[in-house]
């Protein structure tokens, strides 16, 4: 099996596992994972945090974003061509559906230099105990994560954490992985 085939098989396996959980169960697991994130030193110290507005089946971040955006500067990704541009979140009223029907902040302008995130919080399809991440395969987060100085925390459900996942040399490792039941890294 090629590396690409291995990745696709794992994506299908995780999707099947997610379907076995109710929306309420995934919401409860999301809350547990995000409580762990709130307690993390990297999150506590960061004044500017890049988060994501969750798709169904991902750790649900909407309430978390609402809780924190008046305390910390929260940046959310906006799809621009083949890349993600980070834009400041200023409240629900300033969201619109963007690419892939993901809610995004209305783009206003280029962020000032001082708005570069001190921490990246990223979703993934699967993670492993060596801090590797498997995404959806489009490379959006791979390009965003190309800044190696910025710590990156992957958040996921515990069933998305594996002992080992297929990786490529260009894949950037996470600083930490936080699930509803454990923290790796």
N, C-alpha and C positions, 0 to 999 in steps of 0.2 A: 504494500500500500504506500502510495506517495505521501509526502508531507501534507500536501494540499488535501488529499483524500482523508488523511487522519484528522485534520482540522475540521473538515466538513462532517465527518462521522461524529466527532465530539460535539459539534454544534447541534446536530440532530438529537444526540443522546440527552444533552442538557435541556433542549426544548421539550422533549418527551417527559423528562423528570418534572419540569415546571408545570406541565399540564396536570400532573398528579396532585397539585396543591391548590387549595381554594384561594380566592382573592384575599379573603380574610386572613388565612394562614400566612400568605406572603406579606401582607401588611404588618402582621405581628412580628415576623422575622425582620422586616425592614426596620421597624421601630427599635428592635434589639440591636441590630447592626449599627444604627445611627446613634444610639446611646453610647456604644463602644467608641464610635468616632468622636463624639463630644468629649469623652474622657481622655482622648489621645493628646499627648503633649504637642505634637505637630499642629493639630487643629487648634488647641487652646492658644498657642503662641501666634498663629497666623492672623494678620489683620486683613489680608486679601486672599480669598479662597475661590478657586475655580471649581464649580460643581457641575451637575448636569440635571436636566429636567427629565425624569425617568419615563421610559416606555413601559407599557404593561409587561410584567414579568421581570423587571429590574427592581433593585432596591429602590423603593418609592421615596423620592426626595422632596416632593412639593411642600409638605408641612415643615420639613426641616429647613428648607430655603426661607419660608415665611418666618420661621422662628429666629433665624440668624441674620437676615439681610439688613436689619437696622442696627446690628451690633458689629458686624464685620462687612467689609466690601465683598459682595458675592458676584462672581462673574459666571455667566452661562455661555455655552458655545452656540454660535450661529453658523450654519453651513454656508460657506461662500465658495462656490465651485467645488474643488476637491479638498478644501481645507476647512478648519474650524477657526472662526474668529471669536475671541472672547469679548463679551459685552456685559456691562454692568446691569445687574438686576435691580430694578427700581419699584417693583410691585406687580401684582397680578394684572393690573389694568394696562400694563405696558408689554404684555406678551401677545404673540401672534403665532399661528401655526406656520412652521417653516418646512424645510425638506423633511421627508419621511413622516410628516404630520407631528413632528416634535415641537412642543412649545418653545419659542425662542424670544429673547428680548427684542423689541423693535430696535433696529440698528440706528444709532444716532450719529456716531462718528468714531474715528479711531480713538482707542483708549489712550489717555496720557501715559507716559513712561512709568509714572508712579503707580499705575494700576496693574502692573504685572503681578500675577498671583505668586504668593509665597508658598502655596500648597495647591496641588491638583488632586481632586477627588474624581476617580473615573470608574465607569461601569465596565463590565466585561462579560463574556459568555462563560469563561472558565478561568481559573487561576490555579497555580500550583505552589507547593511548599518551598520552591526555589524562587518565589516572587515573580514568576512569569505570568503574563496575561494573554488570553486569547480573545480577540474582539470579533466583530461581525464580518470582518474580511475586506472592508473597504479602505482601511488604512487611515481614517480620519484621526483617531486618537494616536496612532503611531506617529503621525506628523506633529500633532500637538505635543506629544511627549518627547520630542526631539531635543528639548531643553534639558540636558542632564542635571543641571544644578538645582532644579526645582523638585522638592520631594513630591512623590506621587503615591497616593493611597488608593488601592482598588477596594471597592466595597461590593459584597456579593452575599448570596445565601450560602449556608454551609455546604449544601449539595453541589455547589459550583466549584468548591475547592478540591483539587485532586493532588495526588502525590507527585505526578508529573504530567505535563501537557506538551504537545508538539510545539517546538519553537524554531525560530530562525535567528541567525546571527544579529540582524538589525533590531530584533525585539528588545525594547527597553524593560528592564526589571522594575517592579514596583519597589517603593521604600518599605511599604507595609501592605498587608491584605487584612481587611477587617470583615468578618462575617457575623452573623447573629450568634454564633457560639464560640468563636475564637479569634485571636489576633496572631498573625504570622509576620515576623520581621521585627 
